[in-house]
């Protein structure tokens, strides 16, 4: 029925006991509602548009019931009772359909402070989920937030108290960030719609545990994590940071069913950063001015591409033909050895590594979210490249964008560098054979 004037249709005793009505609005302590229809004879069934916040108000002689329906998923009921004067006639049951108007409760501080025109839209295009809130996971989260890479961060872990504590700690610093939305849960449903999922969760090595046994336990962990991420974020790029990241990236690829372009290992992006930093220190220039790459395994069999090392286009091998070899009197090859040992040295001194890998991961997340097409040394499927015959994940310079790996840079490697990469691939293939996926 049409509603020329709502207050004439609202029983007088209800108005007196808490309700006011003007034109086509009805006010109560639940809030103010824009009324669209009233039905005096039964439940209102006509749908008046699709609203994010839809409310049915049921009125009879003794109560007002608010029924809120949000996308047919959740329902909440609120009830307040009213008494009629003795001898008053029972009223007809009124089924009122309306949409709530926000910030109009007279006793509400927010309502007095500001008049909201419409409810804020809480949608983000840069949602990032971090699985695992250990030292590495939190370094990734902090770096992503502090650099403003994402304004919608989700933390997932199995330890509920620590999870809530980390979330609160970050939320309390929101003033110094860009007012991010920070969520945490043990339930993967909160990760729904993520653009990038960063997996840092892993188990620690037990005393006298073999590398193979440790690898299997971490692979089993991937079997638990990856299906949830795939279910809730089927279009996400998965960034595997858990070690050994090359093998676990392969495992994640097999489990997920995603194209290889959307399963990326953090790989030698950090090794490359360490390499450039140490070279820059020796040359007394900024690391950003050094162009050098570490490829292959993120680990002991990584390959330093000495043949491509240059500063401002000047190849150091043109200046020192022996650079990176055992015959080099300046012993530049020691830098690569130091890169390989870097993580062990840091762990020996502080117990773990976290800040550098957090920054490394953030640089990759940035390139993906912003579709930057920048080049990073990340772990990807390299079968068929540089003579590699095995189906393995290893690092090569790749361009990253919203769809993950967009391309692999075809570096010109020396025979020695190619053989070292192929050897790394064979070792990875043997490790993969021992993993039950």
C-alpha beads as a LAMMPS data file, in Angstrom:
LAMMPS data file: protein, C-alpha beads

437 atoms
436 bonds

1 atom types
1 bond types

-500.0 500.0 xlo xhi
-500.0 500.0 ylo yhi
-500.0 500.0 zlo zhi

Masses

1 110.0

Atoms # bond

1 1 1 0.000 0.000 0.000
2 1 1 1.130 3.551 -0.545
3 1 1 2.313 5.573 2.429
4 1 1 1.400 9.236 2.141
5 1 1 1.846 9.762 5.874
6 1 1 3.279 7.058 8.077
7 1 1 2.309 8.486 11.446
8 1 1 -1.414 8.033 10.681
9 1 1 -0.839 4.308 10.290
10 1 1 1.125 3.849 13.512
11 1 1 -1.030 3.174 16.568
12 1 1 -1.124 6.139 18.875
13 1 1 -0.136 4.224 21.995
14 1 1 2.990 2.958 20.235
15 1 1 3.989 6.493 19.295
16 1 1 3.483 7.627 22.862
17 1 1 5.597 4.768 24.192
18 1 1 8.735 5.276 22.214
19 1 1 7.871 5.703 18.553
20 1 1 7.684 8.851 16.487
21 1 1 6.672 9.105 12.869
22 1 1 7.016 11.919 10.382
23 1 1 6.081 11.668 6.734
24 1 1 7.554 8.344 5.627
25 1 1 10.081 7.914 8.444
26 1 1 9.692 5.976 11.653
27 1 1 11.983 6.650 14.615
28 1 1 12.676 4.390 17.537
29 1 1 15.591 3.668 19.817
30 1 1 16.785 1.109 17.240
31 1 1 17.252 4.019 14.855
32 1 1 15.260 5.739 12.146
33 1 1 13.803 3.814 9.232
34 1 1 12.742 4.979 5.816
35 1 1 9.438 3.206 5.314
36 1 1 8.662 1.725 1.934
37 1 1 5.546 -0.366 2.576
38 1 1 3.090 -1.411 5.253
39 1 1 0.867 -4.470 5.156
40 1 1 -1.924 -4.838 7.704
41 1 1 -2.910 -8.417 6.937
42 1 1 0.191 -10.607 6.787
43 1 1 3.929 -10.809 6.221
44 1 1 5.160 -8.334 3.660
45 1 1 6.494 -10.204 0.645
46 1 1 7.122 -7.618 -2.061
47 1 1 10.829 -6.809 -2.476
48 1 1 11.662 -3.143 -2.811
49 1 1 15.176 -3.170 -4.284
50 1 1 18.401 -4.697 -2.998
51 1 1 19.847 -2.991 0.041
52 1 1 22.890 -3.841 2.092
53 1 1 20.921 -3.250 5.294
54 1 1 17.306 -4.398 5.012
55 1 1 14.946 -4.394 7.960
56 1 1 11.489 -5.725 8.567
57 1 1 9.637 -4.085 11.459
58 1 1 6.752 -6.081 12.853
59 1 1 4.317 -4.208 15.082
60 1 1 1.435 -5.412 17.130
61 1 1 -0.275 -4.260 20.278
62 1 1 2.551 -5.276 22.603
63 1 1 5.826 -5.273 20.809
64 1 1 8.034 -4.039 18.045
65 1 1 10.408 -6.593 16.561
66 1 1 13.272 -5.636 14.314
67 1 1 14.408 -8.330 11.919
68 1 1 17.623 -7.504 10.107
69 1 1 18.626 -9.596 7.117
70 1 1 22.085 -9.199 5.583
71 1 1 22.559 -11.089 2.327
72 1 1 20.396 -13.917 3.707
73 1 1 23.371 -15.028 5.794
74 1 1 22.804 -13.563 9.241
75 1 1 19.740 -12.631 11.246
76 1 1 19.435 -10.704 14.450
77 1 1 16.380 -9.886 16.472
78 1 1 15.719 -7.086 18.893
79 1 1 12.514 -6.739 20.881
80 1 1 10.929 -4.114 23.081
81 1 1 7.577 -4.569 24.780
82 1 1 4.858 -1.985 25.168
83 1 1 1.736 -2.107 27.296
84 1 1 -1.621 -0.794 26.247
85 1 1 -3.890 1.198 28.473
86 1 1 -6.421 -0.902 30.275
87 1 1 -9.396 -1.607 28.075
88 1 1 -7.716 -0.526 24.873
89 1 1 -8.569 -2.350 21.722
90 1 1 -5.948 -4.743 20.271
91 1 1 -4.288 -3.374 17.186
92 1 1 -3.915 -5.053 13.873
93 1 1 -0.555 -6.623 13.158
94 1 1 1.387 -4.234 10.935
95 1 1 4.181 -5.596 8.762
96 1 1 6.407 -2.674 7.886
97 1 1 9.255 -2.824 5.399
98 1 1 11.912 -0.151 5.605
99 1 1 15.553 0.697 5.318
100 1 1 17.468 2.002 8.286
101 1 1 18.758 5.569 8.196
102 1 1 22.105 5.797 9.984
103 1 1 23.316 8.097 12.728
104 1 1 19.904 9.296 13.851
105 1 1 19.666 7.852 17.354
106 1 1 19.276 10.971 19.527
107 1 1 21.302 9.552 22.446
108 1 1 24.135 8.352 20.213
109 1 1 27.386 10.372 20.405
110 1 1 28.231 9.492 16.832
111 1 1 24.794 10.671 15.760
112 1 1 25.294 14.019 17.474
113 1 1 28.770 14.421 16.033
114 1 1 27.961 13.822 12.400
115 1 1 25.121 13.269 10.021
116 1 1 25.935 10.285 7.830
117 1 1 24.543 10.428 4.330
118 1 1 25.259 6.790 3.591
119 1 1 27.065 3.828 5.080
120 1 1 30.797 3.667 4.210
121 1 1 31.735 1.070 1.631
122 1 1 34.174 -1.399 3.125
123 1 1 35.608 -2.899 -0.017
124 1 1 39.302 -3.066 -0.776
125 1 1 41.160 -4.072 -3.893
126 1 1 44.434 -4.713 -2.094
127 1 1 43.559 -7.436 0.397
128 1 1 46.591 -9.410 1.544
129 1 1 46.534 -12.466 3.791
130 1 1 49.561 -13.589 5.794
131 1 1 49.432 -17.188 7.031
132 1 1 51.720 -17.748 10.001
133 1 1 52.426 -15.099 12.640
134 1 1 55.925 -16.081 13.638
135 1 1 58.845 -13.685 13.316
136 1 1 58.821 -13.848 9.509
137 1 1 55.056 -13.524 9.137
138 1 1 54.873 -10.497 11.406
139 1 1 57.852 -8.870 9.682
140 1 1 55.969 -9.274 6.395
141 1 1 52.787 -7.862 7.924
142 1 1 54.541 -4.898 9.519
143 1 1 56.479 -4.065 6.366
144 1 1 53.365 -4.270 4.169
145 1 1 51.452 -1.945 6.506
146 1 1 54.243 0.526 7.217
147 1 1 54.944 0.995 3.514
148 1 1 51.240 1.416 2.737
149 1 1 51.283 -1.467 0.252
150 1 1 47.920 -2.782 1.470
151 1 1 45.203 -1.219 3.579
152 1 1 43.432 -4.520 4.191
153 1 1 45.578 -7.082 5.981
154 1 1 44.479 -10.474 7.300
155 1 1 46.491 -12.591 9.735
156 1 1 45.835 -16.329 10.056
157 1 1 47.357 -18.753 12.524
158 1 1 46.329 -21.617 14.796
159 1 1 47.324 -19.879 18.057
160 1 1 44.304 -17.748 18.872
161 1 1 45.647 -15.711 21.796
162 1 1 48.892 -14.756 20.101
163 1 1 46.940 -14.009 16.937
164 1 1 44.642 -11.605 18.750
165 1 1 47.579 -9.993 20.526
166 1 1 49.493 -9.364 17.303
167 1 1 46.374 -7.953 15.658
168 1 1 45.696 -5.587 18.549
169 1 1 49.315 -4.465 18.657
170 1 1 49.190 -3.498 14.980
171 1 1 45.749 -1.902 15.293
172 1 1 46.973 0.332 18.098
173 1 1 49.460 1.843 15.666
174 1 1 46.813 2.698 13.067
175 1 1 47.261 6.418 13.715
176 1 1 50.768 6.195 12.306
177 1 1 49.734 4.143 9.284
178 1 1 47.051 4.797 6.674
179 1 1 44.043 3.713 8.731
180 1 1 44.316 0.076 7.623
181 1 1 41.767 -2.643 8.203
182 1 1 43.554 -5.380 10.156
183 1 1 41.779 -8.690 10.760
184 1 1 42.947 -11.884 12.427
185 1 1 41.383 -15.306 12.828
186 1 1 42.014 -19.017 12.977
187 1 1 39.251 -19.356 10.374
188 1 1 40.387 -19.047 6.762
189 1 1 37.021 -17.561 5.807
190 1 1 38.351 -14.114 6.780
191 1 1 40.845 -14.367 3.916
192 1 1 38.092 -14.507 1.290
193 1 1 38.794 -12.378 -1.754
194 1 1 42.498 -11.848 -1.084
195 1 1 44.618 -10.616 -3.961
196 1 1 47.825 -12.051 -2.505
197 1 1 48.252 -14.787 0.110
198 1 1 51.661 -14.938 1.786
199 1 1 52.442 -18.304 3.388
200 1 1 55.119 -18.141 6.086
201 1 1 53.912 -20.977 8.325
202 1 1 56.354 -23.787 8.955
203 1 1 57.433 -26.316 11.552
204 1 1 60.759 -26.149 13.346
205 1 1 63.384 -28.823 13.002
206 1 1 63.479 -31.297 15.865
207 1 1 66.670 -32.577 17.443
208 1 1 68.382 -35.088 15.155
209 1 1 65.607 -34.705 12.561
210 1 1 66.733 -35.255 8.985
211 1 1 66.206 -32.598 6.316
212 1 1 63.909 -35.021 4.470
213 1 1 61.682 -35.575 7.518
214 1 1 61.485 -31.841 8.157
215 1 1 60.594 -31.269 4.527
216 1 1 57.796 -33.836 4.711
217 1 1 56.297 -32.232 7.810
218 1 1 56.293 -28.835 6.128
219 1 1 54.791 -30.367 2.986
220 1 1 52.021 -31.844 5.144
221 1 1 51.428 -28.373 6.554
222 1 1 51.012 -27.053 3.003
223 1 1 48.387 -29.751 2.395
224 1 1 46.377 -28.227 5.213
225 1 1 46.874 -24.562 4.301
226 1 1 46.708 -24.355 0.513
227 1 1 43.206 -25.871 -0.025
228 1 1 41.690 -23.270 2.325
229 1 1 43.352 -20.396 0.474
230 1 1 42.223 -21.809 -2.862
231 1 1 38.658 -22.172 -1.592
232 1 1 38.310 -18.620 -0.321
233 1 1 40.574 -16.771 -2.765
234 1 1 40.452 -18.691 -6.057
235 1 1 41.948 -15.784 -8.004
236 1 1 44.774 -14.952 -5.613
237 1 1 48.502 -15.132 -6.180
238 1 1 50.094 -17.419 -3.582
239 1 1 53.530 -16.372 -2.364
240 1 1 55.338 -19.199 -0.573
241 1 1 57.939 -18.035 1.943
242 1 1 58.132 -21.147 4.152
243 1 1 61.410 -23.025 3.782
244 1 1 62.652 -24.819 1.822
245 1 1 60.651 -22.435 -0.352
246 1 1 61.592 -23.962 -3.722
247 1 1 60.301 -27.437 -2.883
248 1 1 57.291 -26.114 -0.948
249 1 1 56.366 -23.846 -3.861
250 1 1 56.309 -26.934 -6.069
251 1 1 54.168 -28.745 -3.477
252 1 1 51.772 -25.775 -3.288
253 1 1 51.507 -25.714 -7.081
254 1 1 50.599 -29.406 -7.190
255 1 1 48.060 -29.103 -4.373
256 1 1 46.378 -25.890 -5.523
257 1 1 45.577 -26.680 -9.122
258 1 1 46.526 -23.074 -9.891
259 1 1 48.541 -22.218 -12.984
260 1 1 52.252 -22.047 -12.199
261 1 1 52.172 -18.289 -12.769
262 1 1 50.114 -17.797 -9.587
263 1 1 52.279 -19.915 -7.292
264 1 1 55.482 -18.028 -6.551
265 1 1 58.308 -18.805 -4.152
266 1 1 60.144 -15.999 -2.373
267 1 1 63.243 -17.630 -3.827
268 1 1 66.504 -15.733 -4.216
269 1 1 64.991 -12.258 -4.079
270 1 1 66.586 -11.831 -0.645
271 1 1 69.822 -13.555 -1.722
272 1 1 70.039 -11.065 -4.589
273 1 1 69.542 -8.192 -2.147
274 1 1 72.313 -9.501 0.094
275 1 1 74.576 -9.967 -2.928
276 1 1 74.072 -6.396 -4.128
277 1 1 74.516 -4.995 -0.626
278 1 1 77.866 -6.721 -0.132
279 1 1 79.148 -5.740 -3.582
280 1 1 78.020 -2.149 -2.980
281 1 1 79.887 -2.109 0.329
282 1 1 83.099 -3.128 -1.388
283 1 1 82.631 -0.530 -4.139
284 1 1 81.378 2.164 -1.743
285 1 1 78.223 2.859 -3.768
286 1 1 74.504 2.420 -3.126
287 1 1 73.078 -1.127 -3.493
288 1 1 70.482 0.177 -5.957
289 1 1 73.319 1.103 -8.317
290 1 1 74.563 -2.492 -8.446
291 1 1 72.962 -4.828 -10.986
292 1 1 73.621 -8.417 -9.983
293 1 1 71.612 -11.610 -9.609
294 1 1 71.551 -14.783 -7.562
295 1 1 69.542 -17.552 -9.264
296 1 1 68.709 -21.206 -8.621
297 1 1 68.057 -22.563 -5.156
298 1 1 67.362 -20.358 -2.180
299 1 1 70.076 -22.176 -0.300
300 1 1 73.447 -23.838 -0.598
301 1 1 73.405 -24.473 -4.381
302 1 1 72.467 -20.938 -5.405
303 1 1 74.241 -19.502 -8.456
304 1 1 75.870 -16.067 -8.613
305 1 1 75.625 -14.657 -12.144
306 1 1 79.029 -12.940 -12.175
307 1 1 78.955 -12.587 -15.950
308 1 1 76.112 -10.059 -15.757
309 1 1 77.350 -8.051 -12.758
310 1 1 77.519 -4.396 -13.761
311 1 1 77.464 -0.861 -12.450
312 1 1 75.984 1.783 -14.763
313 1 1 76.295 -0.661 -17.648
314 1 1 79.964 -1.380 -16.997
315 1 1 80.494 -5.116 -16.593
316 1 1 82.960 -5.842 -13.826
317 1 1 84.104 -8.911 -15.733
318 1 1 85.368 -6.589 -18.483
319 1 1 87.548 -4.937 -15.839
320 1 1 88.454 -8.126 -13.995
321 1 1 88.051 -11.230 -16.238
322 1 1 88.653 -13.540 -13.258
323 1 1 85.944 -12.016 -11.058
324 1 1 83.946 -14.646 -9.198
325 1 1 86.426 -17.440 -9.906
326 1 1 89.012 -19.144 -7.729
327 1 1 91.773 -17.492 -9.758
328 1 1 90.587 -14.006 -8.842
329 1 1 93.280 -12.312 -6.716
330 1 1 90.633 -9.971 -5.234
331 1 1 88.578 -12.981 -4.069
332 1 1 85.200 -11.611 -5.091
333 1 1 83.812 -15.146 -4.916
334 1 1 83.963 -14.821 -1.116
335 1 1 80.980 -12.494 -1.389
336 1 1 78.812 -15.284 -2.796
337 1 1 79.968 -17.617 -0.033
338 1 1 79.007 -14.943 2.477
339 1 1 75.569 -14.648 0.864
340 1 1 75.017 -18.395 1.267
341 1 1 76.083 -18.244 4.917
342 1 1 74.178 -15.025 5.712
343 1 1 71.073 -16.641 7.143
344 1 1 73.111 -19.061 9.259
345 1 1 75.195 -16.197 10.645
346 1 1 72.134 -14.134 11.550
347 1 1 70.424 -17.133 13.142
348 1 1 73.551 -17.868 15.169
349 1 1 73.469 -14.339 16.602
350 1 1 69.733 -13.656 17.094
351 1 1 68.009 -17.014 16.682
352 1 1 66.132 -16.347 13.439
353 1 1 65.941 -14.067 10.411
354 1 1 62.900 -11.909 9.784
355 1 1 63.335 -8.241 8.858
356 1 1 65.153 -8.650 5.556
357 1 1 62.824 -11.397 4.318
358 1 1 59.850 -9.262 5.398
359 1 1 61.115 -6.393 3.256
360 1 1 61.857 -8.755 0.378
361 1 1 58.343 -10.213 0.442
362 1 1 56.818 -6.740 0.634
363 1 1 58.643 -5.687 -2.526
364 1 1 57.090 -8.642 -4.354
365 1 1 53.608 -8.017 -2.940
366 1 1 53.928 -4.390 -4.057
367 1 1 54.810 -5.409 -7.614
368 1 1 51.859 -7.805 -7.768
369 1 1 49.210 -5.516 -6.262
370 1 1 50.252 -2.461 -8.257
371 1 1 50.819 -4.447 -11.467
372 1 1 54.293 -2.952 -11.734
373 1 1 55.857 -5.502 -14.105
374 1 1 59.076 -5.191 -12.110
375 1 1 61.752 -7.866 -12.177
376 1 1 62.419 -10.017 -9.108
377 1 1 64.435 -13.178 -8.561
378 1 1 61.582 -15.499 -7.566
379 1 1 61.061 -19.230 -7.577
380 1 1 58.975 -20.446 -10.506
381 1 1 58.655 -23.529 -12.691
382 1 1 61.808 -23.507 -14.831
383 1 1 61.588 -26.762 -16.781
384 1 1 62.818 -26.128 -20.332
385 1 1 64.809 -23.025 -19.436
386 1 1 68.620 -22.975 -19.545
387 1 1 68.679 -26.680 -20.334
388 1 1 66.802 -27.723 -17.181
389 1 1 64.926 -30.969 -17.843
390 1 1 63.427 -31.527 -14.404
391 1 1 60.013 -30.240 -13.297
392 1 1 61.221 -28.060 -10.454
393 1 1 60.759 -24.630 -8.934
394 1 1 63.930 -22.515 -8.854
395 1 1 64.650 -18.798 -9.032
396 1 1 65.197 -16.791 -12.182
397 1 1 64.571 -13.068 -12.800
398 1 1 60.811 -12.775 -13.441
399 1 1 58.452 -9.898 -14.137
400 1 1 55.630 -9.702 -11.592
401 1 1 52.170 -8.209 -12.025
402 1 1 48.578 -8.704 -10.913
403 1 1 48.417 -12.154 -12.493
404 1 1 51.639 -13.331 -10.873
405 1 1 54.625 -14.257 -13.002
406 1 1 54.257 -12.521 -16.351
407 1 1 57.546 -13.599 -17.874
408 1 1 61.045 -14.920 -17.242
409 1 1 64.057 -12.878 -18.302
410 1 1 66.224 -14.942 -20.633
411 1 1 69.624 -14.248 -19.164
412 1 1 72.709 -15.092 -21.186
413 1 1 74.579 -17.438 -18.862
414 1 1 78.085 -18.766 -19.237
415 1 1 78.499 -22.562 -19.571
416 1 1 79.688 -22.672 -15.952
417 1 1 76.614 -20.783 -14.720
418 1 1 74.264 -22.977 -16.779
419 1 1 75.820 -26.154 -15.408
420 1 1 75.551 -24.835 -11.844
421 1 1 71.850 -24.062 -12.382
422 1 1 71.216 -27.496 -13.869
423 1 1 72.978 -29.109 -10.912
424 1 1 70.744 -27.137 -8.550
425 1 1 67.712 -28.411 -10.481
426 1 1 68.828 -32.029 -10.191
427 1 1 69.226 -31.676 -6.427
428 1 1 65.741 -30.142 -6.125
429 1 1 64.264 -32.952 -8.218
430 1 1 65.743 -35.537 -5.863
431 1 1 64.283 -33.746 -2.849
432 1 1 60.856 -33.613 -4.487
433 1 1 60.952 -37.371 -5.125
434 1 1 61.130 -37.944 -1.379
435 1 1 58.029 -35.862 -0.642
436 1 1 54.595 -37.476 -0.471
437 1 1 52.149 -34.949 -1.941

Bonds

1 1 1 2
2 1 2 3
3 1 3 4
4 1 4 5
5 1 5 6
6 1 6 7
7 1 7 8
8 1 8 9
9 1 9 10
10 1 10 11
11 1 11 12
12 1 12 13
13 1 13 14
14 1 14 15
15 1 15 16
16 1 16 17
17 1 17 18
18 1 18 19
19 1 19 20
20 1 20 21
21 1 21 22
22 1 22 23
23 1 23 24
24 1 24 25
25 1 25 26
26 1 26 27
27 1 27 28
28 1 28 29
29 1 29 30
30 1 30 31
31 1 31 32
32 1 32 33
33 1 33 34
34 1 34 35
35 1 35 36
36 1 36 37
37 1 37 38
38 1 38 39
39 1 39 40
40 1 40 41
41 1 41 42
42 1 42 43
43 1 43 44
44 1 44 45
45 1 45 46
46 1 46 47
47 1 47 48
48 1 48 49
49 1 49 50
50 1 50 51
51 1 51 52
52 1 52 53
53 1 53 54
54 1 54 55
55 1 55 56
56 1 56 57
57 1 57 58
58 1 58 59
59 1 59 60
60 1 60 61
61 1 61 62
62 1 62 63
63 1 63 64
64 1 64 65
65 1 65 66
66 1 66 67
67 1 67 68
68 1 68 69
69 1 69 70
70 1 70 71
71 1 71 72
72 1 72 73
73 1 73 74
74 1 74 75
75 1 75 76
76 1 76 77
77 1 77 78
78 1 78 79
79 1 79 80
80 1 80 81
81 1 81 82
82 1 82 83
83 1 83 84
84 1 84 85
85 1 85 86
86 1 86 87
87 1 87 88
88 1 88 89
89 1 89 90
90 1 90 91
91 1 91 92
92 1 92 93
93 1 93 94
94 1 94 95
95 1 95 96
96 1 96 97
97 1 97 98
98 1 98 99
99 1 99 100
100 1 100 101
101 1 101 102
102 1 102 103
103 1 103 104
104 1 104 105
105 1 105 106
106 1 106 107
107 1 107 108
108 1 108 109
109 1 109 110
110 1 110 111
111 1 111 112
112 1 112 113
113 1 113 114
114 1 114 115
115 1 115 116
116 1 116 117
117 1 117 118
118 1 118 119
119 1 119 120
120 1 120 121
121 1 121 122
122 1 122 123
123 1 123 124
124 1 124 125
125 1 125 126
126 1 126 127
127 1 127 128
128 1 128 129
129 1 129 130
130 1 130 131
131 1 131 132
132 1 132 133
133 1 133 134
134 1 134 135
135 1 135 136
136 1 136 137
137 1 137 138
138 1 138 139
139 1 139 140
140 1 140 141
141 1 141 142
142 1 142 143
143 1 143 144
144 1 144 145
145 1 145 146
146 1 146 147
147 1 147 148
148 1 148 149
149 1 149 150
150 1 150 151
151 1 151 152
152 1 152 153
153 1 153 154
154 1 154 155
155 1 155 156
156 1 156 157
157 1 157 158
158 1 158 159
159 1 159 160
160 1 160 161
161 1 161 162
162 1 162 163
163 1 163 164
164 1 164 165
165 1 165 166
166 1 166 167
167 1 167 168
168 1 168 169
169 1 169 170
170 1 170 171
171 1 171 172
172 1 172 173
173 1 173 174
174 1 174 175
175 1 175 176
176 1 176 177
177 1 177 178
178 1 178 179
179 1 179 180
180 1 180 181
181 1 181 182
182 1 182 183
183 1 183 184
184 1 184 185
185 1 185 186
186 1 186 187
187 1 187 188
188 1 188 189
189 1 189 190
190 1 190 191
191 1 191 192
192 1 192 193
193 1 193 194
194 1 194 195
195 1 195 196
196 1 196 197
197 1 197 198
198 1 198 199
199 1 199 200
200 1 200 201
201 1 201 202
202 1 202 203
203 1 203 204
204 1 204 205
205 1 205 206
206 1 206 207
207 1 207 208
208 1 208 209
209 1 209 210
210 1 210 211
211 1 211 212
212 1 212 213
213 1 213 214
214 1 214 215
215 1 215 216
216 1 216 217
217 1 217 218
218 1 218 219
219 1 219 220
220 1 220 221
221 1 221 222
222 1 222 223
223 1 223 224
224 1 224 225
225 1 225 226
226 1 226 227
227 1 227 228
228 1 228 229
229 1 229 230
230 1 230 231
231 1 231 232
232 1 232 233
233 1 233 234
234 1 234 235
235 1 235 236
236 1 236 237
237 1 237 238
238 1 238 239
239 1 239 240
240 1 240 241
241 1 241 242
242 1 242 243
243 1 243 244
244 1 244 245
245 1 245 246
246 1 246 247
247 1 247 248
248 1 248 249
249 1 249 250
250 1 250 251
251 1 251 252
252 1 252 253
253 1 253 254
254 1 254 255
255 1 255 256
256 1 256 257
257 1 257 258
258 1 258 259
259 1 259 260
260 1 260 261
261 1 261 262
262 1 262 263
263 1 263 264
264 1 264 265
265 1 265 266
266 1 266 267
267 1 267 268
268 1 268 269
269 1 269 270
270 1 270 271
271 1 271 272
272 1 272 273
273 1 273 274
274 1 274 275
275 1 275 276
276 1 276 277
277 1 277 278
278 1 278 279
279 1 279 280
280 1 280 281
281 1 281 282
282 1 282 283
283 1 283 284
284 1 284 285
285 1 285 286
286 1 286 287
287 1 287 288
288 1 288 289
289 1 289 290
290 1 290 291
291 1 291 292
292 1 292 293
293 1 293 294
294 1 294 295
295 1 295 296
296 1 296 297
297 1 297 298
298 1 298 299
299 1 299 300
300 1 300 301
301 1 301 302
302 1 302 303
303 1 303 304
304 1 304 305
305 1 305 306
306 1 306 307
307 1 307 308
308 1 308 309
309 1 309 310
310 1 310 311
311 1 311 312
312 1 312 313
313 1 313 314
314 1 314 315
315 1 315 316
316 1 316 317
317 1 317 318
318 1 318 319
319 1 319 320
320 1 320 321
321 1 321 322
322 1 322 323
323 1 323 324
324 1 324 325
325 1 325 326
326 1 326 327
327 1 327 328
328 1 328 329
329 1 329 330
330 1 330 331
331 1 331 332
332 1 332 333
333 1 333 334
334 1 334 335
335 1 335 336
336 1 336 337
337 1 337 338
338 1 338 339
339 1 339 340
340 1 340 341
341 1 341 342
342 1 342 343
343 1 343 344
344 1 344 345
345 1 345 346
346 1 346 347
347 1 347 348
348 1 348 349
349 1 349 350
350 1 350 351
351 1 351 352
352 1 352 353
353 1 353 354
354 1 354 355
355 1 355 356
356 1 356 357
357 1 357 358
358 1 358 359
359 1 359 360
360 1 360 361
361 1 361 362
362 1 362 363
363 1 363 364
364 1 364 365
365 1 365 366
366 1 366 367
367 1 367 368
368 1 368 369
369 1 369 370
370 1 370 371
371 1 371 372
372 1 372 373
373 1 373 374
374 1 374 375
375 1 375 376
376 1 376 377
377 1 377 378
378 1 378 379
379 1 379 380
380 1 380 381
381 1 381 382
382 1 382 383
383 1 383 384
384 1 384 385
385 1 385 386
386 1 386 387
387 1 387 388
388 1 388 389
389 1 389 390
390 1 390 391
391 1 391 392
392 1 392 393
393 1 393 394
394 1 394 395
395 1 395 396
396 1 396 397
397 1 397 398
398 1 398 399
399 1 399 400
400 1 400 401
401 1 401 402
402 1 402 403
403 1 403 404
404 1 404 405
405 1 405 406
406 1 406 407
407 1 407 408
408 1 408 409
409 1 409 410
410 1 410 411
411 1 411 412
412 1 412 413
413 1 413 414
414 1 414 415
415 1 415 416
416 1 416 417
417 1 417 418
418 1 418 419
419 1 419 420
420 1 420 421
421 1 421 422
422 1 422 423
423 1 423 424
424 1 424 425
425 1 425 426
426 1 426 427
427 1 427 428
428 1 428 429
429 1 429 430
430 1 430 431
431 1 431 432
432 1 432 433
433 1 433 434
434 1 434 435
435 1 435 436
436 1 436 437
